[in-house]
Amino acid sequence: MTKANMSKVKMTNVKKMVLTALFIALGIVLPLTLHAVPQAGLIFLPMHIPVLLCGIICGFPFGLACGIITPILSSLTTGMPPTFILPSMIFELAAYGLFSSLLMRYVPLKNIYARIYVSLIGAMLIGRIFFGLANALIFNVGEYSMQMWLTASFVTALPGIVLQIVIIPAIVIALQKANLIDSVPLHS
């Protein structure tokens, strides 16, 4: 198949499932690489990166599935995240996978960089809101405060947020230029 024909090949559901499995595996392995650094998971958010990538690249429902499955499998196989954090992380990562895919699909921006950034940042904000609501209304009722949410979601996580904003768009664009993934269709 020529390079010109490769760019016209659509990503099949099988390819999306394989990529989703790869992103789930990365979501388990990346946190392990930082295990020696105290609190590295809370600071660098390594599990978030593959879930956000899956949502942007594979779309719905694959991003959502990745966001739900990754923290569960990681907790079962590595003990990270610990069980007391797991439920709220499932809500957060599911929101990342879902909203990164929906925003990428339906935000009507013609510039691919703008669409990636709007989708990424929008999903990151929505996921953090889901995390906070899940803690405040379900898992830590009466114990979870706005200050705890702001500290966990933005202050401690600032290096991870910056990392996501820098590397996720670069990875998506590089994969598209290499014709390894579909270019995201533009909507009018």
C-alpha positions in Angstrom: 0.0 0.0 0.0 1.4 3.4 -0.9 1.8 6.2 1.5 -0.9 8.2 -0.3 -3.4 5.2 0.0 -2.4 4.8 3.7 -3.7 8.2 4.6 -7.1 7.3 3.2 -7.5 4.2 5.3 -10.1 4.6 8.0 -9.4 3.3 11.5 -11.5 0.2 11.9 -13.1 -0.8 15.2 -10.6 -3.6 15.5 -7.7 -1.1 15.2 -9.4 1.1 17.8 -9.8 -1.9 20.1 -6.1 -2.8 19.7 -5.1 0.8 20.3 -7.4 1.0 23.4 -5.7 -2.1 24.8 -2.3 -0.5 24.2 -3.5 2.7 26.0 -4.8 0.6 28.9 -1.4 -1.2 29.1 0.4 2.2 29.0 -1.9 3.4 31.8 -0.7 0.5 34.0 3.0 0.7 33.0 3.6 4.5 33.1 2.8 4.8 36.8 5.1 1.9 37.6 8.0 3.8 35.9 7.6 6.6 38.4 7.0 4.3 41.4 10.4 5.1 43.0 9.5 8.9 43.2 7.3 9.7 46.2 3.9 11.0 45.2 4.9 10.9 41.5 1.4 9.6 40.5 -0.3 12.6 42.2 2.2 15.0 40.6 2.8 13.8 37.1 -0.6 12.0 36.5 0.9 9.2 34.3 -2.4 7.3 34.1 -4.2 10.3 32.7 -2.1 10.6 29.5 -3.0 7.3 27.8 -6.7 7.8 28.7 -6.8 11.3 27.2 -4.9 10.0 24.1 -7.3 7.1 23.7 -10.3 9.5 23.8 -8.8 11.9 21.2 -7.5 9.2 18.9 -10.0 6.3 19.2 -13.2 8.3 20.0 -16.3 7.1 21.8 -16.9 4.5 23.3 -13.2 3.5 23.3 -12.0 6.5 25.4 -14.7 5.9 27.9 -13.9 2.2 28.2 -10.2 3.0 28.6 -11.0 5.5 31.4 -13.0 2.9 33.3 -10.8 -0.2 32.7 -7.4 1.3 33.2 -7.6 2.3 36.9 -9.4 -0.9 37.8 -6.8 -3.2 36.1 -4.0 -1.1 37.5 -5.4 -1.3 41.0 -5.9 -5.1 40.7 -2.5 -5.8 39.2 -0.2 -3.2 40.9 -2.2 -1.8 43.9 -2.1 1.7 42.3 -4.4 3.5 42.7 -5.2 2.3 46.2 -8.7 1.1 46.8 -9.8 4.2 48.7 -8.9 6.4 45.7 -10.0 4.0 43.0 -13.8 4.9 42.8 -13.2 8.6 42.3 -10.4 7.9 39.9 -12.8 5.8 37.8 -15.2 8.7 37.6 -12.4 11.1 36.7 -10.7 8.9 34.1 -14.0 7.9 32.5 -14.9 11.6 32.1 -11.5 12.2 30.5 -12.0 9.4 28.0 -15.6 10.3 27.3 -15.3 14.1 27.0 -11.9 14.1 25.1 -13.6 11.9 22.5 -16.8 13.9 22.3 -15.2 17.3 22.3 -12.7 16.2 19.7 -15.6 14.9 17.5 -18.0 17.8 17.9 -16.0 21.0 18.6 -16.4 22.8 15.2 -12.9 24.2 14.9 -11.2 23.8 11.6 -7.6 24.2 13.0 -6.5 20.7 14.3 -4.2 22.2 16.9 -7.1 24.3 18.3 -9.4 21.3 18.3 -6.9 19.2 20.2 -6.2 21.8 22.8 -9.9 22.7 23.3 -10.8 19.0 23.6 -7.8 18.2 25.9 -8.3 21.2 28.2 -12.1 20.8 28.3 -11.8 17.1 29.1 -9.2 17.8 31.8 -11.4 20.4 33.5 -14.6 18.2 33.2 -12.7 15.2 34.6 -11.5 17.1 37.6 -15.0 18.3 38.2 -16.3 14.7 38.1 -13.5 13.7 40.5 -14.5 16.5 43.0 -18.2 15.7 42.7 -17.6 12.0 43.2 -15.6 12.7 46.3 -17.9 15.3 47.7 -21.2 13.6 47.0 -20.5 9.9 47.0 -17.2 8.6 48.4 -16.2 11.2 51.0 -19.4 13.0 51.9 -18.8 15.6 54.6 -15.0 15.1 54.5 -14.1 16.5 51.1 -13.7 20.3 50.8 -13.2 22.7 48.0 -9.6 23.3 49.3 -8.9 19.6 49.1 -10.2 19.4 45.6 -8.3 22.5 44.4 -5.1 21.2 46.0 -5.4 17.7 44.6 -6.7 18.7 41.1 -4.7 21.8 40.3 -1.9 22.6 42.8 -0.2 19.2 43.4 -1.1 18.2 39.8 0.3 21.2 38.1 3.4 19.5 36.7 1.2 16.7 35.3 -1.2 19.3 33.8 1.7 21.0 32.0 3.1 17.7 30.8 -0.3 16.7 29.4 -0.8 20.0 27.6 2.7 19.8 26.1 3.0 16.1 25.0 -0.5 15.0 24.2 -1.0 17.3 21.2 2.5 16.6 20.0 1.9 12.9 20.1 -1.4 13.1 18.3 0.0 15.3 15.5 3.1 13.1 15.1 1.0 10.0 14.8 -1.3 11.7 12.2 1.7 12.9 10.2 3.2 9.4 10.2 -0.2 8.1 9.0 -0.4 5.8 12.0 -3.8 7.2 13.0 -6.6 8.9 11.1 -6.7 12.6 10.7 -9.7 13.8 12.8 -12.5 14.7 10.4 -13.5 18.4 10.3 -17.1 19.3 10.7 -18.8 22.2 9.1 
